[in-house]
């Protein structure tokens, strides 16, 4: 699946400028005109990186950055007209990964995004309660035992794991794993969840059922 970038800025011109350059690189783009909208999107969709303005209505960038860091380690690039050193230091203190000041070069910003994803590729294995997912090799293992997952079972598991702790509806899962063009029955999700749990064996409790809604991937703390 293509990596998705959320551009958060109250200026439509800025959003479109950044989006145009990132679309050429093959990324999927989501946009938000204020902080509240950004948090709504992040609660519903899989986002791999956020480009975040600071001075916005309905939750400024600082607030959004703090909220993201409560539950998510996705990269955050601050894009703002605030150029003071104190602002940059504050951004890093609350969890931002990079700080870009306006006016900016869209080409340089795009290069920073590409570099950030390259660095993420090097940290390719993530462990969830003893379950190891290697996204580069597309391999899943438990106690060094590799699991034989179908492509859809793998995509389903990684989508759930990347949204660990979030309640995901069957429709959300269907849209993300089978794409929005898929018009199949929601029971497709349940069928694949059951198959996935069988293969996960004693790690199957990681995938929890939310009755009447969907599923949540939860690692015991």
DAVEN-V221764 format. One record per residue. N is the residue number from 1. PSI is psi in whole degrees, 0 to 359 (* if undefined). Layout:
n & psi
N & PSI
N & PSI
This chain:
n & psi
1 & 145
2 & 148
3 & 142
4 & 132
5 & 131
6 & 120
7 & 119
8 & 109
9 & 139
10 & 355
11 & 115
12 & 322
13 & 317
14 & 315
15 & 315
16 & 321
17 & 310
18 & 317
19 & 318
20 & 316
21 & 321
22 & 327
23 & 324
24 & 336
25 & 357
26 & 10
27 & 154
28 & 143
29 & 134
30 & 149
31 & 147
32 & 137
33 & 355
34 & 170
35 & 322
36 & 316
37 & 320
38 & 315
39 & 325
40 & 315
41 & 316
42 & 333
43 & 345
44 & 330
45 & 155
46 & 120
47 & 134
48 & 340
49 & 145
50 & 131
51 & 117
52 & 121
53 & 162
54 & 308
55 & 95
56 & 158
57 & 163
58 & 67
59 & 113
60 & 177
61 & 327
62 & 315
63 & 316
64 & 316
65 & 314
66 & 316
67 & 320
68 & 315
69 & 347
70 & 331
71 & 351
72 & 142
73 & 18
74 & 149
75 & 140
76 & 122
77 & 116
78 & 130
79 & 106
80 & 161
81 & 352
82 & 106
83 & 2
84 & 146
85 & 323
86 & 325
87 & 319
88 & 316
89 & 319
90 & 319
91 & 316
92 & 326
93 & 324
94 & 4
95 & 3
96 & 149
97 & 326
98 & 160
99 & 117
100 & 130
101 & 148
102 & 147
103 & 152
104 & 165
105 & 117
106 & 327
107 & 318
108 & 319
109 & 316
110 & 320
111 & 322
112 & 319
113 & 312
114 & 318
115 & 321
116 & 316
117 & 326
118 & 320
119 & 323
120 & 325
121 & 328
122 & 328
123 & 72
124 & 345
125 & 128
126 & 138
127 & 128
128 & 97
129 & 40
130 & 351
131 & 122
132 & 129
133 & 119
134 & 105
135 & 337
136 & 313
137 & 352
138 & 47
139 & 144
140 & 135
141 & 155
142 & 120
143 & 46
144 & 10
145 & 117
146 & 137
147 & 140
148 & 90
149 & 144
150 & 162
151 & 317
152 & 324
153 & 321
154 & 312
155 & 322
156 & 313
157 & 315
158 & 323
159 & 316
160 & 315
161 & 320
162 & 341
163 & 33
164 & 132
165 & 350
166 & 139
167 & 120
168 & 126
169 & 160
170 & 322
171 & 319
172 & 314
173 & 316
174 & 315
175 & 318
176 & 319
177 & 324
178 & 0
179 & 157
180 & 340
181 & 350
182 & 129
183 & 24
184 & 173
185 & 146
186 & 340
187 & 343
188 & 320
189 & 313
190 & 319
191 & 314
192 & 327
193 & 316
194 & 318
195 & 319
196 & 317
197 & 322
198 & 317
199 & 332
200 & 341
201 & 242
202 & 352
203 & 4
204 & 332
205 & 347
206 & 331
207 & 105
208 & 144
209 & 134
210 & 103
211 & 131
212 & 5
213 & 297
214 & 230
215 & 160
216 & 134
217 & 120
218 & 123
219 & 129
220 & 137
221 & *
